[in-house]
Amino acid sequence: MHYLRNPEPGLLFALLTDFRDADSETLPEDDELLTYAAAAIENMNAKYQHRLPNDSIPVSNPFFYLLHRKRLWNPSEGKWMGWERKRGKLHEMNLLLRGALNKHVNLSFAKITRMGGLDALQCVRFVITLDADTILPRGAAHRLAGTLAHPLNRATFSDTTGQVISGYTVLQPRMEIHPRSTNYSWFTRIFSGDTGLDLYSRAVSDTYQDLFGAGSYVGKGITMWMPSSAA
């Protein structure tokens, strides 16, 4: 669905997955689930091979990926689980984009499905992260990348510390609750906001951003890929 809403050339789509927490490292149904997911990804790549290439991504490379991680033992939880859950997924994906496999960095990815290798991932400049229940509207990916790449927003790094001294490396768009999600429970009815109203005319600034220069990141947004020299 994300691809059909945003079919512009240059976009790649990856599904980052962990198995559910368990008392053992593997479960009997693990292989069947992973085989099913991998086959679905390969089928999508075969179905949508007609997408036009651009200057940076060869046409032979796919644009649907499955990045699946194995369970690791978590002493504090007393469970076998995906390392650091969502934060761990994003951290290890960033290492993967920076060529960790070629540098023999130890990652917990147990399965990476692709057709034609991982060459296209080395060309990635921006990463948009979404949860499974998040809808990426039509053209939103293009607008997010364009906003972060704008000269006035482009990040500049310190040569000594590597920290951002101007511009931005993370942008988070405003999130809205889908009207169909508001009646699932009393909790969603109370905290879903004023659905059906014109939220654009009622938008206000973010207090934390205005007062402290930092906002609360909810895990849905776009980040700029950081080369090793600026890490």
N, C-alpha and C positions, 0 to 999 in steps of 0.2 A: 504493500500500500504506500509506503514512503517513496518507493521508486516511481510508482505510477503518478503520484502527485508532484514529484520532482525529477523528471526524466532528462534533465540537462546533461550534456556530455561533461565528463570530468568528475562526476560523483560516484563514489564507491559505497557499498552498503555491507556492513559486517554485523553479525549477530554474536554477541559475547554471552557465553552461557557457563553456568556451573551446575553440577548435579545437586540435588537437595542434600541437606545435612544428613549424616548417617552415623551409625555406631561402628561401621567398618569402612575400609577404604573403597571397596567396590560392593555393588549389589547385583543380584542376578539380572535385573532388568536394564542395567546400564548400557550394555552393548546394543541391545535392541533399540533403545531410545536414541543413542548416538548414531547408529546406522540409519535410522529413519530421518533424523535431522540432516545428516550429511547428504543423503539422497535427495532430499527436498531442495537443498541449496544447489546441488549440481543440476537438478532439473530446471531451476530458475535460470541458471547460467546458460543452459542449452536453449531455453525458450526465448531469452532476450539477447541473443548474440548479435542482433541487427543494430545495436546502438552504435552511433557514429563515433569514431575516435577523435581525439584532439592531439595537440602537439606533445603532451607530456605522458600520456598513457597509451601504450600500444593496444591495438584492437584485439590482439590475441589474449590479453589478460582479462580475467573475469571482473565483474563488479559486484558479485554477491559472495560473501565469505562467512564461514562458520569458525569462530575462534572459541574453542571449548577447553576449559581447564579441569584438571584432575583434582580430587579431594586431597587436602593435606590435614595432618593432625593439628587440632587447636587445643592446647592444654587448658586454657581458661574456660572454654566452652565444653570441653570433654567430648568433642565430636570431630568426625572427619568432615571437612567442609571446604568450600572455595576460599582460598587465602584472602583475608581482608574484605571479603564480599565485594560490594560495588567499587569501593575505593581501590581494592586490589586489582579488579578487572581493568580499570582505567589506567592504573599505574603500569601494569604489565603490557597493556596494549601500546602505551606510549614507548616503552622499551622496545617492543617489537617493531614499531614504526621507525625507530632510530637504529635498526639493524642489529638488535641484540642476538638474534640467531647466528648471524655471521661472526659475532664477537664471542660466541660460546657462553653467553650469559644464561644462567640457570633460570628458566621460566617454568610456570606450572601448566602451560598449555599442553594438553594431551592430544588434541585433534585440531588441525587447521585444514579446512577443505578449501581447495582452490584449483583452478585450471590454468596452467601456464606459469605457475610459480608465484612468488611474492614480490615480483619486480614492481608492480603497480603500487604496492603499499609504501615503497621507498620514495614515491613521488608525492605523497600526501603532505599538504601544507596546513590544512585546517581539519579539526575533528569536531563533529556535532554529536553530542551524547543525548540519548533519549531513553526513557524507561519504556517498558513493554506496553504501558497504557497511555503513552503520549502520542498525539497526532501531530505530524509535521505538515502544516498547510501547504497548499500549492504555491510554489515559488519561494517558500520560506528559506530553504537551504541557500539559494542564490543570494537572497537579501542578507542573510547572516554573514556569508563569506564576503560579500561586497562591503558590508559595514566594517568588518574587522580588517579588511585589506585597504581601506581608505587611508590616504596619506595622513590625515589628521588623527587617525586612530592607531596607526601602525606603531608597534612597540619598538622602543629603542632600549638596548641593554648596556649596562655598565661594563666597560672592558676589564675592570678589576674584580668586581663582585658577581657579575652576571645577572644582577637584579634589574628589574624593569625600572627605568628612570623617567620614561614618558610613554604615552600610548597605553595600549591594553593588550593582554594576551588571552583574556576570558571575557566573553559577553554573554549575558543571560537575558533572553527576551521575557516579556511579561507573559505569565501563564494564565490561562482562563479555564474554568471548569466547563466541561461539555454539559449542555442542558439535560441530556439523558442520564447523566451520572448523579444528578442531584436528589433523586428519590429512592436511592438504594437503601438508605438507613437514616435514622435521626441525626447521626453525626454528619453525613453529607448534606442533609437539609440545613443544618445550622451553619456549617463552615464553607459551603459552596459559593457563597456570595450572591449577588443580585443577578441571576441569570436572566437572559432575555432583555436586559437593558443595554443602553449604549455605554459600554465601559470606556470607549475611547475618549469621550467628552468629559469623563470623570477621573481620568488618569492624573495622578499626582507624583511628585518626586519621591525617591526612596530616602527615608530618614537616615539610615545608617550610612548610605553612600554620601549624602550631603554633609553630615556632621563628622564622620570619621574617615571618609574616603575608601570605605570597604563595605561591601554588601554581603548578604547571606546567599551562598551558592546552593541551589537545590538539586544540582546534578543534571539539569537540563539546559544546555546552551552550547556555545561554540568556543573552542580553544584553538590557539595558534600553535602549530607544531614548532618545538624549540630545538634547533640544532645543538649538537653536543658542545660546541664552543660557547653556547649561551646558557648552558644548563646550570 
